Structure formats: structure tokens, C-alpha cells
Amino acid sequence: MNTFHPDFLGEVARRVGIQPHPNCRQFVVQHLYEDTLRLLLISHQFFPIDVVIGVSYSGKKQVVEALQQQGIRVLTPGFHELEATIQTELKQSLERCRLAGNQLILHEVGGYAITILHKHYREYCNVVRGSVEITKQGVWAARRIDNLLIPQLNCAETRLKEIEGDYVGDAVVLSLDTILREIGYSIAGRLALVNGYGWVGRGVCRSLRAKNVVVAAYDIDVIKQVALKLDGFLLRSELDSLNQVSLVIGASGACSITPELIDQLGHRTILVSASSKKIEIDLDYLHTQAQWTEFVHPHVQAYHLPDRVLYLVNQGYPVNFVGSSVPDEIVEFLFAEALILLEQLVSHDFSPGTFPLAPELEEIPAQVWLDLR
């Protein structure tokens, strides 16, 4: 056990008074890192895990092995097999819970399971207690579902999540800068375009500026356009041409590096994702335009188009998952909130819909964090 790392999640569980719920089972879709391991192991004590499906681009072998040593079934499908694996495993978990008289909790990032449940297994919704979601992607996915039949509790819209956004932005820029330095490329003094000015996009912009990068940004929300302008960044519309841009970073949570944008980019532009899934860049279009590709670095791929070369970082996956990520004690803000949401879900009755963590409950992990500093 790492004695240097304080038992933050354990202390949160003690203060909340979480009790074991042996008749509930977790169906988990999560990134598999050391910090996530702590969340899964402690939550397993109170809400037994039926299966863990690891998001493929963030899996760590030692985390998988640690979970398996506790008797937890773990699957790590490739990214293209992820949804099919979730669909197959979800039905099996639902059937096991129905036969045993248990209730299933969906614990996930990205809204995969809640979407598949409503698309394929609506008849099992009475077996599902609800869902706990950590990402905005997952909240948006639930809100797109017609006639949502279960509650989804989330910690994606909290004040502590907003604090994390700046640290994610730092991790994105630090990872990118490290990779590019290894191929002799300096980002200082260059022009970057950041698509999306939410919590993460804002953090990316600020971190780029701290490294002496000239930053332009765009968001579909006109209020956020005002915010980014007041924060001292250029609007994308103020650029004379996108040929000037050296870096394009997608942080919108949707496809922001579109075919139309790709067509306007100049020779040697670098494409980067800062989003939670492989969705920011229209990779299909990029592949069809390329005459051939080559890796110029383990994490940088050159796409040779007829008239120019574009560079893709980390194959379109989030660049911050390559190396430097958000410090564990910052990420654990969200994991503590997720732990509280699991308890809330099983101890209270919620109607179908999406619900953020209540502000008074959010103060608990904040106070624990201060007490353990």
C-alpha cells in the first residue's frame, strides 16, 4: 500500500457513512489507472462489482491484475470492440441480477451502457437501480435518449469538476509539449487554435499561453465566445487564414476538427484531441484524404495528403493519456463524488432523469481534502 497517498476516498466513505449493499451490483465502464483502481476497490466493498470493462486507450496492466486479484472480472476490449463488448456483457449482468433478485448500477464514463440499455434492453430497466456518470459526454448521451427510464446521477457538472478542468488543460499541453520536444519541435511562439471553451478548453488555452503560444479559440456558444475574448484570446473569426495555425486542439466533446476545417489547414499543422473519447477529429475523412501515412514518432503520425502533410497526435485519442495526466489528488475529487452518488442512488429513490450531485454533498469531499492536506 502506498502510505504516502492519504486514504482520501476511505475517509469520504467514513464521513458519509456508506454501508454495504450486497443486493446491488456494479456494471463498470471505466478508465483503468491507479487512481481509478482505488475508486473501484473501495466501491467494491460496498457495492459489489459484477464486471469491469476498461476503456482500451487508457488501460494499465497492473490495474487489471490488481482488480483480478480481488476476484473482479475485467475485460479490456479494443476501442472498436468496446460497444459490442458492453452490449454483450450488459445483457449477461442484467440476467444475473434478475435471477438473483439483485439490482444493477451502471457506473461509467461516456454514457455507453445507459445508451445501450435503452436501445437494446428496455425490458430490463426494472432491474437497474440507476446510473452514476463521471463525464459530461455521458450526461449528454443520457439527455439524448428518448423516454429515459432510469435516473442518472452525475458529478460532471459540479464545482470541483470545474476546478479539475484547468488541470486537464495543463496535462494536455504538458503531454503535447513533451511529445513534440522529442521530435525537435517547439510550440512557443506558434499559433494554436482551440475548439471548445468549456472547462477543459479554457484550461488548454491558459496553459498554452503560459508556454508563450499565441492562442485563438472557438466555441459554438456565443457567451463562451465573449468569455474567451475577455480572457484575452483571439476569436477564430479574427484570423486572416487558418494557414497560419500550427496546432489545432479539439476540446469540445464533439467532432470539432471537421472535414471543412481540415481542408483549410496548412502544411505541417498538428491535430490534437483533448476530449474524453476518440471523437474530436473526423478521422475517417483524414484517412480518405491521405495518400499514405507514416509514424514520425511513437505518438505522431504523418498524413501525406496530395498538397500537404498533416500530423496526428496519439492516433486521435486524448493526448493527456499518453503521459502526464491530472494529479491523483485532483482526480479523486470526482471519484469521491462518484462514491457519494453510488450511496445516494441505492439509499434514495430517484425518478427517471439526470441529476447532478447536490451542492451540500459536494462540500464533504472538499472538506475532507482540506483536512488531509
C-alpha positions in Angstrom: 0.0 0.0 0.0 1.2 3.5 -0.8 1.4 5.1 2.6 2.4 8.4 1.1 -1.0 8.7 -0.6 -3.7 9.7 2.0 -6.8 7.5 2.2 -9.0 10.3 0.8 -11.7 8.0 -0.6 -11.8 5.9 2.6 -12.2 9.0 4.7 -15.0 10.3 2.5 -16.8 6.9 2.8 -16.5 7.0 6.6 -17.8 10.6 6.9 -20.7 9.8 4.6 -21.4 6.6 6.5 -21.6 4.3 3.4 -22.8 0.9 4.3 -22.5 -2.4 2.3 -25.3 -3.1 -0.2 -24.9 -6.7 -1.1 -28.0 -6.8 -3.2 -26.7 -4.2 -5.6 -24.1 -5.0 -8.3 -22.0 -2.5 -10.3 -21.6 -2.7 -14.1 -18.5 -0.6 -14.6 -17.1 1.1 -17.8 -14.0 3.0 -16.7 -10.5 4.1 -17.5 -8.1 1.8 -15.7 -5.5 3.8 -13.9 -4.0 3.7 -10.4 -6.4 6.4 -9.2 -9.4 4.5 -10.7 -8.2 1.4 -9.1 -8.6 3.0 -5.6 -12.2 4.0 -6.5 -13.1 0.6 -7.8 -11.6 -1.3 -4.9 -13.3 0.8 -2.2 -16.6 0.9 -4.0 -16.5 -2.9 -4.4 -16.5 -3.1 -0.6 -19.9 -1.5 -0.5 -21.4 -2.2 -3.9 -20.0 -5.5 -5.4 -18.7 -5.2 -8.9 -20.2 -7.6 -11.4 -17.8 -6.8 -14.2 -15.3 -4.0 -15.2 -14.9 -3.1 -18.9 -11.8 -1.0 -19.4 -11.7 1.8 -21.9 -9.0 0.5 -24.2 -6.8 3.5 -24.7 -6.3 4.1 -21.0 -5.8 0.6 -19.6 -2.9 -0.3 -17.3 -1.9 -4.0 -17.0 -1.1 -3.7 -13.3 -4.5 -2.2 -12.6 -6.2 -5.1 -14.4 -4.2 -7.6 -12.4 -4.9 -5.8 -9.1 -8.7 -6.0 -9.8 -8.5 -9.6 -10.8 -6.7 -10.5 -7.6 -9.8 -9.3 -5.8 -11.9 -11.7 -7.8 -13.3 -9.0 -10.1 -13.9 -9.9 -13.7 -12.1 -7.4 -16.1 -12.4 -7.1 -19.8 -10.2 -4.8 -21.9 -11.6 -4.8 -25.5 -10.1 -2.7 -28.3 -11.7 0.6 -28.9 -13.7 -0.7 -31.9 -14.9 -3.7 -29.9 -15.9 -1.6 -26.9 -19.6 -1.0 -27.6 -20.2 -4.6 -28.8 -18.5 -5.9 -25.6 -20.6 -3.6 -23.4 -23.7 -4.8 -25.2 -22.9 -8.5 -24.7 -21.8 -8.1 -21.1 -24.6 -5.8 -20.1 -27.2 -8.4 -21.0 -25.4 -11.0 -19.0 -25.2 -8.8 -16.0 -28.9 -7.9 -16.3 -29.9 -11.5 -16.5 -27.7 -12.5 -13.5 -29.3 -9.7 -11.4 -32.8 -10.7 -12.4 -32.2 -14.3 -11.5 -30.6 -13.4 -8.2 -33.1 -10.7 -7.3 -30.4 -8.0 -7.3 -30.3 -4.5 -8.7 -27.7 -3.3 -11.2 -25.9 0.0 -11.0 -24.3 1.4 -14.2 -21.1 3.1 -13.2 -19.4 4.6 -16.2 -17.7 7.2 -18.2 -19.1 8.2 -21.6 -22.7 7.0 -21.4 -22.1 3.8 -23.3 -24.1 1.5 -21.0 -27.1 3.7 -20.4 -27.4 4.2 -24.2 -27.1 0.5 -24.9 -29.6 -0.3 -22.2 -32.3 1.9 -23.7 -31.5 0.8 -27.3 -31.5 -2.9 -26.7 -32.7 -3.9 -23.2 -35.5 -1.6 -22.2 -37.4 -4.6 -20.8 -34.7 -5.0 -18.2 -34.9 -1.4 -16.9 -36.8 -2.5 -13.8 -33.6 -4.5 -12.8 -31.5 -1.3 -13.0 -31.3 0.9 -9.9 -29.8 3.7 -12.0 -26.6 5.1 -13.4 -23.6 7.0 -12.0 -21.8 9.1 -14.6 -18.5 11.0 -14.3 -18.2 12.7 -17.6 -20.2 15.4 -19.5 -20.1 13.1 -22.5 -22.2 10.6 -20.5 -24.6 13.2 -19.3 -25.2 14.4 -22.9 -25.7 10.8 -24.0 -28.4 10.3 -21.4 -30.2 13.5 -22.4 -30.3 12.4 -26.0 -32.3 9.3 -25.0 -35.9 9.4 -25.8 -38.0 8.5 -22.8 -35.2 7.9 -20.3 -36.4 5.2 -18.0 -33.8 5.3 -15.2 -32.1 8.0 -13.1 -28.6 9.1 -13.9 -26.7 10.8 -11.1 -23.6 12.6 -12.2 -20.6 14.5 -10.9 -19.8 16.0 -14.3 -21.4 19.4 -13.6 -20.1 20.2 -10.2 -17.8 23.0 -8.9 -15.0 20.5 -8.2 -15.3 19.2 -11.8 -14.7 22.8 -13.0 -11.6 23.0 -10.9 -10.3 19.8 -12.5 -10.8 21.4 -16.0 -7.8 23.6 -15.6 -5.6 20.7 -14.5 -6.8 18.6 -17.5 -5.8 21.6 -19.7 -2.3 21.6 -18.1 -2.0 17.9 -18.7 -3.0 18.2 -22.3 -0.4 20.9 -23.0 2.3 19.2 -20.9 1.9 15.9 -22.7 1.8 17.6 -26.1 4.8 19.7 -25.4 6.8 16.6 -24.2 6.0 14.7 -27.3 6.8 17.5 -29.7 10.1 18.3 -27.9 11.2 14.7 -28.6 11.0 15.4 -32.3 12.7 18.7 -32.0 9.5 20.9 -32.2 8.9 23.9 -30.0 5.4 25.2 -29.6 6.5 28.6 -28.1 5.7 31.5 -30.5 3.4 29.5 -32.7 -0.3 30.0 -33.3 -2.8 27.4 -31.8 -6.5 27.1 -32.4 -8.5 25.5 -29.6 -12.0 24.3 -30.5 -14.2 24.4 -27.4 -14.1 26.8 -24.5 -15.6 24.8 -21.7 -13.7 24.0 -18.6 -11.1 21.9 -20.4 -10.8 24.1 -23.4 -10.3 27.2 -21.2 -7.6 25.3 -19.2 -5.9 24.3 -22.5 -5.9 28.0 -23.7 -4.5 29.2 -20.4 -1.8 26.6 -20.3 -0.8 27.3 -23.9 -0.5 31.0 -23.2 1.8 30.2 -20.3 4.1 28.5 -22.8 4.2 31.6 -25.0 1.8 30.2 -27.6 -0.5 32.6 -29.4 -4.0 31.3 -28.9 -7.2 31.6 -30.9 -10.3 29.8 -29.8 -13.8 28.9 -30.9 -17.0 27.8 -29.2 -20.5 27.3 -30.6 -21.9 29.1 -27.5 -21.8 32.9 -28.1 -21.5 33.5 -24.4 -18.3 31.5 -24.3 -17.1 33.4 -27.2 -17.5 36.5 -25.2 -15.7 34.8 -22.2 -12.7 33.7 -24.3 -12.4 37.2 -25.8 -12.5 38.8 -22.3 -9.9 36.3 -21.2 -7.5 37.8 -23.8 -7.7 35.1 -26.5 -8.4 35.7 -30.2 -11.6 34.6 -31.8 -11.2 32.1 -34.7 -13.0 34.6 -36.9 -10.3 37.1 -36.3 -7.7 35.0 -38.0 -6.9 36.0 -41.6 -6.4 32.4 -42.6 -6.2 29.0 -41.0 -3.0 28.5 -42.9 -1.4 30.5 -40.1 -2.3 27.8 -37.5 0.4 25.4 -36.3 -1.7 23.4 -33.8 -5.4 22.6 -33.7 -6.7 21.1 -30.4 -10.2 19.8 -30.1 -11.8 20.2 -26.6 -15.4 20.5 -27.5 -16.7 17.0 -26.6 -17.9 16.6 -30.2 -16.4 16.5 -33.7 -14.8 19.9 -33.9 -12.0 19.2 -36.4 -14.3 18.6 -39.3 -13.6 18.0 -43.0 -14.3 21.7 -43.7 -11.7 22.7 -41.1 -9.2 20.1 -42.2 -9.4 21.4 -45.8 -8.4 24.8 -44.7 -5.3 23.8 -42.6 -1.9 24.5 -43.9 1.2 22.3 -44.4 2.6 20.7 -41.2 -0.4 21.5 -39.0 -0.6 19.3 -35.9 -4.0 17.8 -34.9 -4.7 17.0 -31.2 -7.6 15.7 -29.2 -8.2 16.9 -25.6 -11.6 15.3 -25.4 -12.7 12.2 -23.4 -13.2 10.0 -26.4 -11.9 9.5 -29.9 -14.4 11.9 -31.4 -12.9 15.3 -31.8 -11.3 14.7 -35.2 -13.0 13.3 -38.3 -10.5 10.5 -38.7 -12.5 8.8 -41.5 -12.2 11.9 -43.6 -8.5 12.3 -42.8 -7.8 8.7 -43.7 -9.6 9.0 -47.1 -7.7 12.2 -48.0 -4.3 10.7 -47.2 -2.2 9.1 -50.0 -0.1 7.4 -47.4 0.8 7.7 -43.7 3.9 7.1 -41.5 4.8 7.4 -37.9 7.5 10.0 -37.3 7.3 9.4 -33.5 5.6 6.7 -31.5 2.8 9.2 -30.8 2.8 11.3 -34.0 1.6 10.1 -37.4 2.2 12.0 -40.6 -0.7 12.0 -43.1 0.6 12.8 -46.6 -2.2 14.5 -48.5 -1.8 15.4 -52.2 -0.8 19.0 -51.4 0.5 19.0 -47.8 1.3 16.9 -44.7 -0.8 17.0 -41.5 0.3 15.4 -38.2 -2.0 13.5 -35.9 -1.1 13.0 -32.3 -1.9 9.8 -30.4 -4.0 8.5 -33.3 -6.8 10.9 -32.3 -7.1 9.7 -28.7 -6.7 12.2 -25.8 -3.1 13.3 -25.8 -3.1 13.7 -22.0 -3.4 9.9 -21.7 0.0 9.4 -23.3 2.0 10.7 -20.3 1.4 13.4 -17.8 -2.2 13.3 -16.5 -4.1 15.1 -13.8 -2.6 14.6 -10.3 -4.4 11.8 -8.5 -5.5 14.1 -5.6 -7.3 16.3 -8.1 -9.0 13.4 -10.0 -10.1 11.9 -6.6 -12.4 14.9 -6.1 -14.6 13.4 -8.8 -14.1 9.8 -7.5 -15.2 10.9 -4.1 -18.3 12.4 -5.6 -18.9 9.3 -7.6 -18.7 7.3 -4.3 -21.2 9.5 -2.7 -23.5 9.2 -5.8 -23.4 5.4 -5.5 -24.6 5.7 -1.9 -27.3 8.2 -2.9 -28.5 6.0 -5.7 -29.1 3.0 -3.5 -30.4 4.8 -0.4 -32.8 7.2 -2.1 -35.5 6.9 -4.7 -35.0 9.0 -7.9 -37.3 9.4 -10.8 -36.0 9.0 -14.3 -33.8 11.9 -15.4 -30.3 13.3 -15.0 -29.3 14.7 -11.6 -26.0 16.4 -10.6 -24.6 15.9 -7.1 -26.3 18.2 -4.6 -24.0 21.2 -3.6 -24.2 20.3 0.1 -22.9 16.8 -0.6 -20.1 18.2 -2.8 -18.8 20.1 0.3 -18.0 16.8 2.0 -15.1 15.7 -0.2 -13.9 19.3 -0.4 -13.7 19.5 3.4 -12.0 16.1 3.6 -9.4 17.2 1.1 -8.6 20.3 3.1 -8.4 18.2 6.4 -5.9 15.8 4.8 -3.6 18.4 3.3 
